[in-house]
């Protein structure tokens, strides 16, 4: 390859630029924050640490005004009006 009169030249070492740029660091930070938020939202120990939940007794629940079957004509009329308005 090299003829005897050619000598190998020394190439000066140049450090490569950073493999990651600032956008990569932003993506890594956003991923870490998202992961932390998901873990905090789904922490099973946080549910145990809460006091007893407030349960509304049946006597305090609001009374139902009517059954849905009684107003089926009204529901159909509203659907018809919504479709006619398009």
Secondary structure as UniProt FT lines:
FT   TURN            4..5
FT   HELIX           22..41
FT   HELIX           44..49
FT   HELIX           58..60
FT   HELIX           68..71
FT   HELIX           72..84
//
